[in-house]
Amino acid sequence: MAIFPFILLKQLKLKQCPDLINHERIHLRQQLELLVLPFYVLYLIHYLVNRLRGQPHQQAYRNIVFEREAFTMDKNLDYLSNRGFFAWIRFL
């Protein structure tokens, strides 16, 4: 879990998972772009809208715009060095 400016892990061994760390670093960048608090407001709104559309929890979570960017790009370890500002908007 990413809570600016930290990445919180359940287990220390997860620190060795580059895809997971990259995924969370993408979230840190998203949070920074939105000055942190608006990120969490938009995150929650996207989740609630997805749930109201009838999506089960896991699907609603995966369809949050911020998660869509992070899950799509987490295996690309060079993504953050080439990522444009507000790139998450492309995943709406």
Residue frames as a rotation matrix with the C-alpha (Angstrom) as fourth column:
MET 1
0.583 0.812 0.000 0.00
0.812 -0.583 0.000 0.00
0.000 0.000 -1.000 0.00
ALA 2
-0.511 -0.733 0.449 1.25
0.731 -0.645 -0.221 3.47
0.452 0.215 0.866 -0.86
ILE 3
0.745 0.583 -0.325 0.54
0.668 -0.650 0.362 6.33
-0.001 -0.487 -0.873 1.52
PHE 4
0.410 -0.642 0.648 2.63
0.326 -0.560 -0.761 9.27
0.852 0.523 -0.020 0.43
PRO 5
0.329 -0.619 -0.713 5.58
-0.932 -0.091 -0.351 9.23
0.152 0.780 -0.607 0.90
PHE 6
-0.435 -0.509 0.742 5.71
-0.727 0.686 0.044 5.64
-0.532 -0.520 -0.668 2.16
ILE 7
-0.013 0.398 -0.917 5.18
-0.630 0.709 0.317 2.16
0.776 0.582 0.242 0.73
LEU 8
-0.113 0.083 0.990 3.81
-0.932 0.337 -0.135 -0.19
-0.345 -0.938 0.039 3.38
LEU 9
-0.254 -0.066 -0.965 4.38
-0.594 0.798 0.102 -3.93
0.763 0.599 -0.242 2.95
LYS 10
0.782 0.593 0.191 2.83
-0.540 0.494 0.682 -6.84
0.310 -0.636 0.706 4.86
GLN 11
0.820 -0.552 0.153 6.06
0.408 0.750 0.521 -8.81
-0.402 -0.364 0.840 4.70
LEU 12
0.291 -0.811 -0.508 9.66
-0.401 -0.586 0.704 -7.70
-0.868 -0.001 -0.496 4.31
LYS 13
-0.430 -0.491 0.758 10.23
0.397 0.651 0.647 -10.27
-0.811 0.579 -0.085 1.53
LEU 14
0.543 0.707 0.453 7.77
0.754 -0.172 -0.635 -8.32
-0.371 0.686 -0.626 -0.68
LYS 15
0.535 -0.456 -0.711 10.46
-0.304 -0.889 0.342 -5.66
-0.788 0.033 -0.614 -0.92
GLN 16
-0.547 -0.798 0.252 12.16
-0.138 0.383 0.913 -8.01
-0.826 0.465 -0.320 -3.39
CYS 17
-0.028 0.636 0.771 9.17
0.850 0.422 -0.317 -7.99
-0.527 0.646 -0.552 -5.79
PRO 18
-0.869 -0.459 -0.186 9.98
0.316 -0.802 0.507 -5.35
-0.382 0.381 0.842 -8.44
ASP 19
-0.565 0.732 0.381 6.50
0.442 -0.122 0.889 -5.39
0.697 0.671 -0.254 -10.01
LEU 20
0.347 0.710 -0.613 4.82
0.900 -0.069 0.431 -4.71
0.263 -0.701 -0.662 -6.65
ILE 21
-0.183 -0.500 -0.847 7.25
0.678 -0.688 0.259 -1.94
-0.712 -0.527 0.465 -5.75
ASN 22
-0.960 -0.153 0.233 6.80
0.278 -0.566 0.776 -0.37
0.013 0.810 0.586 -9.19
HIS 23
-0.155 0.984 0.089 3.00
0.701 0.046 0.712 -0.61
0.696 0.173 -0.697 -8.81
GLU 24
0.448 0.322 -0.834 3.16
0.874 -0.352 0.334 1.24
-0.186 -0.879 -0.439 -5.50
ARG 25
-0.555 -0.697 -0.453 5.63
0.515 -0.716 0.471 3.81
-0.653 0.028 0.757 -6.84
ILE 26
-0.701 0.426 0.572 3.13
0.476 -0.318 0.820 4.57
0.531 0.847 0.020 -9.61
HIS 27
0.389 0.877 -0.283 0.57
0.795 -0.164 0.584 5.28
0.465 -0.452 -0.761 -6.89
LEU 28
0.038 -0.446 -0.894 3.03
0.772 -0.555 0.309 7.57
-0.634 -0.702 0.323 -5.12
ARG 29
-0.911 -0.373 0.175 3.45
0.388 -0.636 0.667 9.55
-0.138 0.676 0.724 -8.34
GLN 30
-0.258 0.908 0.331 -0.33
0.584 -0.127 0.802 9.76
0.770 0.400 -0.497 -8.78
GLN 31
0.451 0.414 -0.791 -0.70
0.893 -0.222 0.392 10.98
-0.013 -0.883 -0.469 -5.21
LEU 32
-0.405 -0.709 -0.577 1.99
0.628 -0.675 0.389 13.61
-0.665 -0.204 0.719 -5.69
GLU 33
-0.833 0.124 0.540 0.34
0.444 -0.432 0.785 14.88
0.331 0.893 0.305 -8.89
LEU 34
0.073 0.977 0.198 -2.95
0.411 -0.210 0.887 15.36
0.909 0.017 -0.417 -7.09
LEU 35
-0.387 -0.343 0.856 -1.37
-0.543 -0.666 -0.512 16.82
0.746 -0.663 0.071 -3.94
VAL 36
-0.972 -0.203 -0.120 -2.21
-0.078 0.756 -0.650 13.65
0.222 -0.623 -0.750 -1.96
LEU 37
-0.658 0.742 0.125 -5.65
-0.106 0.073 -0.992 14.29
-0.745 -0.666 0.031 -0.43
PRO 38
0.085 0.742 -0.665 -7.57
-0.904 -0.224 -0.365 14.71
-0.420 0.632 0.651 -3.73
PHE 39
-0.605 -0.346 -0.717 -6.06
-0.627 0.762 0.161 11.37
0.491 0.547 -0.678 -4.84
TYR 40
-0.978 0.210 -0.006 -7.79
0.163 0.742 -0.651 9.58
-0.132 -0.637 -0.759 -1.97
VAL 41
-0.278 0.920 -0.276 -11.08
-0.392 -0.370 -0.842 11.41
-0.877 -0.126 0.464 -2.60
LEU 42
0.023 0.246 -0.969 -11.04
-1.000 0.012 -0.020 10.48
0.006 0.969 0.246 -6.30
TYR 43
-0.847 -0.388 -0.362 -9.93
-0.378 0.920 -0.101 6.93
0.373 0.052 -0.927 -5.47
LEU 44
-0.799 0.584 0.142 -12.91
0.134 0.404 -0.905 6.46
-0.586 -0.704 -0.401 -3.15
ILE 45
-0.022 0.812 -0.583 -15.35
-0.672 -0.444 -0.592 8.07
-0.740 0.379 0.556 -5.61
HIS 46
-0.291 -0.148 -0.945 -14.18
-0.900 0.377 0.218 5.79
0.324 0.914 -0.243 -8.42
TYR 47
-0.989 -0.083 -0.125 -14.56
-0.033 0.933 -0.357 2.75
0.147 -0.349 -0.925 -6.19
LEU 48
-0.553 0.833 -0.007 -18.06
0.001 -0.008 -1.000 3.75
-0.833 -0.553 0.004 -5.05
VAL 49
0.018 0.530 -0.848 -19.22
-0.916 -0.331 -0.226 4.49
-0.401 0.780 0.480 -8.60
ASN 50
-0.608 -0.311 -0.731 -17.94
-0.625 0.755 0.199 1.08
0.490 0.577 -0.653 -9.70
ARG 51
-0.959 0.283 0.028 -19.82
0.186 0.698 -0.691 -0.58
-0.216 -0.658 -0.722 -6.84
LEU 52
-0.262 0.908 -0.326 -23.00
-0.339 -0.403 -0.850 1.35
-0.903 -0.112 0.414 -7.66
ARG 53
-0.108 0.142 -0.984 -22.69
-0.993 0.037 0.114 0.05
0.053 0.989 0.137 -11.22
GLY 54
0.818 0.563 0.114 -23.00
-0.574 0.810 0.122 -3.44
-0.024 -0.166 0.986 -9.73
GLN 55
0.199 -0.822 -0.533 -19.35
-0.362 0.444 -0.820 -4.48
0.911 0.356 -0.209 -9.83
PRO 56
0.840 0.005 -0.543 -18.25
0.449 0.555 0.700 -6.85
0.305 -0.832 0.464 -7.06
HIS 57
0.838 -0.477 -0.266 -15.52
-0.050 -0.552 0.832 -5.58
-0.544 -0.684 -0.486 -4.71
GLN 58
-0.006 -0.944 0.330 -12.51
0.446 0.293 0.846 -7.01
-0.895 0.152 0.420 -6.56
GLN 59
-0.039 0.065 0.997 -13.71
0.995 -0.088 0.045 -5.82
0.091 0.994 -0.061 -9.97
ALA 60
0.897 0.406 0.178 -14.62
0.378 -0.910 0.170 -2.37
0.230 -0.085 -0.969 -8.60
TYR 61
0.601 -0.758 -0.252 -11.13
0.026 -0.297 0.955 -2.09
-0.799 -0.581 -0.159 -7.07
ARG 62
-0.234 -0.744 0.626 -9.36
0.679 0.336 0.653 -3.19
-0.696 0.578 0.426 -10.27
ASN 63
0.082 0.366 0.927 -11.40
0.950 -0.311 0.039 -0.70
0.302 0.877 -0.373 -12.32
ILE 64
0.704 -0.025 -0.710 -10.40
0.323 -0.879 0.350 2.35
-0.633 -0.476 -0.611 -10.26
VAL 65
0.958 -0.280 0.065 -8.59
-0.054 -0.398 -0.916 4.54
0.282 0.874 -0.396 -12.77
PHE 66
0.361 -0.870 0.336 -5.45
-0.933 -0.342 0.117 4.72
0.013 -0.356 -0.934 -10.61
GLU 67
0.121 -0.258 0.959 -5.34
-0.329 0.901 0.284 0.93
-0.937 -0.350 0.025 -10.25
ARG 68
0.899 0.236 0.369 -5.86
0.256 0.401 -0.879 0.47
-0.356 0.885 0.300 -13.99
GLU 69
0.703 -0.710 -0.048 -2.73
-0.554 -0.505 -0.662 2.50
0.446 0.491 -0.748 -14.69
ALA 70
0.055 -0.741 0.669 -0.71
-0.962 0.140 0.234 0.81
-0.267 -0.656 -0.706 -11.95
PHE 71
0.310 0.101 0.945 -1.73
-0.117 0.991 -0.068 -2.75
-0.944 -0.089 0.319 -12.89
THR 72
0.985 0.087 0.150 -1.22
0.138 0.130 -0.982 -2.12
-0.105 0.988 0.116 -16.61
MET 73
0.645 -0.749 0.152 2.23
-0.351 -0.467 -0.811 -0.60
0.678 0.470 -0.565 -16.19
ASP 74
0.749 -0.346 0.566 3.68
-0.596 0.023 0.803 -2.31
-0.291 -0.938 -0.188 -13.09
LYS 75
0.671 -0.526 0.522 5.76
0.508 0.839 0.192 -4.78
-0.539 0.137 0.831 -15.11
ASN 76
0.521 -0.483 0.704 7.34
0.548 -0.442 -0.710 -1.94
0.654 0.756 0.034 -17.10
LEU 77
0.385 -0.427 -0.818 10.11
0.879 -0.102 0.467 -0.94
-0.283 -0.899 0.335 -14.70
ASP 78
-0.753 -0.639 0.159 11.07
0.653 -0.696 0.299 2.03
-0.080 0.329 0.941 -16.91
TYR 79
0.056 0.907 0.418 7.54
0.898 -0.229 0.376 3.42
0.437 0.354 -0.827 -16.94
LEU 80
0.656 0.274 -0.703 8.01
0.655 -0.670 0.350 6.10
-0.375 -0.690 -0.619 -14.30
SER 81
-0.326 -0.849 -0.417 11.04
0.399 -0.523 0.753 7.55
-0.857 0.079 0.509 -16.02
ASN 82
-0.945 0.002 0.327 9.00
0.318 -0.230 0.920 8.02
0.077 0.973 0.217 -19.23
ARG 83
-0.162 0.974 -0.156 5.54
0.986 0.154 -0.060 8.66
-0.034 -0.164 -0.986 -17.74
GLY 84
-0.522 0.088 0.849 3.85
0.265 -0.929 0.259 11.93
0.811 0.360 0.461 -18.57
PHE 85
-0.971 0.205 0.119 2.18
-0.205 -0.475 -0.856 14.18
-0.119 -0.856 0.503 -16.04
PHE 86
-0.186 0.966 0.179 -1.37
-0.725 -0.012 -0.688 13.03
-0.663 -0.258 0.703 -15.19
ALA 87
-0.771 -0.197 -0.605 -0.89
-0.593 0.566 0.572 9.89
0.230 0.800 -0.553 -17.31
TRP 88
-0.846 0.483 0.226 -3.61
0.233 0.716 -0.658 8.13
-0.480 -0.504 -0.718 -15.29
ILE 89
-0.165 0.830 -0.533 -6.23
-0.567 -0.522 -0.637 10.13
-0.807 0.197 0.557 -17.23
ARG 90
-0.467 -0.078 -0.881 -5.57
-0.856 0.291 0.428 7.89
0.223 0.954 -0.202 -20.27
PHE 91
-0.953 0.032 -0.301 -6.96
0.087 0.981 -0.172 4.98
0.290 -0.190 -0.938 -18.22
LEU 92
-0.575 0.816 0.053 -10.42
-0.567 -0.352 -0.745 6.48
-0.589 -0.459 0.665 -17.67
